[in-house]
Amino acid sequence: MNNPDLNSYSSNSPSNTWEEYQKAYENYEIEYWCNKFGVSKEKLKQAISSVGMSVEAVEKYLKTNGFVR
């Protein structure tokens, strides 16, 4: 399985919302990022809704809010 790339999605979509991400990617890709960051789907959704699709911004948000070490 290829690693889903939030950044490539970001550059291809003007809206960058959780709903658009969820429509564009399969559940296994969402599960990949939840597992990578060690967070629930709700925490990932919260991060993406708050900071957009940048992997770095999502990771920083999750760390800053104590969701990831």
Secondary structure as UniProt FT lines:
FT   HELIX           6..12
FT   HELIX           18..24
FT   HELIX           27..37
FT   HELIX           41..51
FT   HELIX           55..64
FT   TURN            65..66
//
